[in-house]
């Protein structure tokens, strides 16, 4: 024992004199056989509008070797017409040098692309490039595949004369495109309208979407003649994301607008009439054979001529405006599907409002009308709205089964007529203030294995939802024929008796 302490001191001194031992995974190998592995063999960008950058794509680079490797260069072998940007270890550029990857470790490379305009005006075009990695004299490549698309760009455009937006190329809106008062913007069948983040189509004059299109035969939901409005992010993860753009806004001076055979999706508002001073005649919008979906709940403040109003997202929102809606599907609105306030005439015929919102805890009713609103923090004088609803469905998964609301409805009950419709409401039943169980309405019909629709978020069949009627739907054959409305949303003939909602079931 008396020799133990001197021995430990001697060993400690010897340890100090030994050379440092570097961990094996930090020692950089120069072996030419050391290669990298990648999470993808091809980095793919969906169709990108020229001059508009893509989202960043991720590529993981793996070093499976026990020792570290030094990647002498990471670069993009690009061709004329496209510009790439790489983000590696926090540094941005088109080339990164002397990047070390520890043994058994990985590196994240972010790739972003911007495509230049080309003479190819009409069809999407393909660009193939290579992302190069040079390590110990070896070169490895990962392909980059990009699809570019030329477009008409509208950046703070003021449309001051009668204009037609053609369908030969997509239209992309930045900030806004404004249809001036006393002029008309007509949008051709098959046109594609894309809006950048926060952008809006503002209508002070008249908007005509597919005004003269007359389909022949049954249409498919993806029919190429539908006019489609959505955000400009084309990547798959944005396909059904609400709130990407601001929507279509009709200003106080707007009149006699028509939206036919159209899809509006992924916006903060679908169709918004904003007439804060209650100017008459009210702006009016007719909607036929349309789909409005994926509308966000973000509350926005509008300031106009010193008036400030806060409004929440809705597929159809009228502030002193008139809506006539036929053969239309409205779904997946994080707050309201229909919100009408301070007067207005609302007419719904053969509509399906199926407001399932699985991505948001919705606390609002799907359909709400109110006679007053606060402006500059003070209540404005009440103006009673008018509602006529026939052969329509108001359904959803919010407010514990209450999807219909009339603020101060007792004051304007004589203005409300709902008939032969399917309603999810407990308040407005036989004993409620409006007595909507009369006139052939069906209230809260689902029991046991009875379903309204073919497929919903709570009864999915595949990746998409189908709001056509289920085989045993209580809405089948319960409508009353309406003059002039002989086909459904997809141009299928209405049978006798017809079905309630936007879709007519086919004969067995």
Helices and strands as residue ranges (DSSP letters): H 4-17, G 24-26, E 37-38, E 42-49, E 57-63, E 69-77, E 82-88, E 91-93, E 95-101, E 105-115, E 125-135, E 138-149, E 151-159, E 163-165, E 170-179, E 184-187, E 192-195, E 200-203, E 206-209, E 227-231, G 236-238, E 247-250, E 257-267, E 271-274, E 283-295, E 300-304, E 307-311, E 314-319, E 321-326, E 329-333, E 336-341, E 345-349, E 352-355, E 367-370, E 374-375, E 378-379, E 386-390, E 393-396, G 399-401, E 404-407, G 409-415, E 416-419, E 422-423, E 442-443, E 453-455, E 466-469
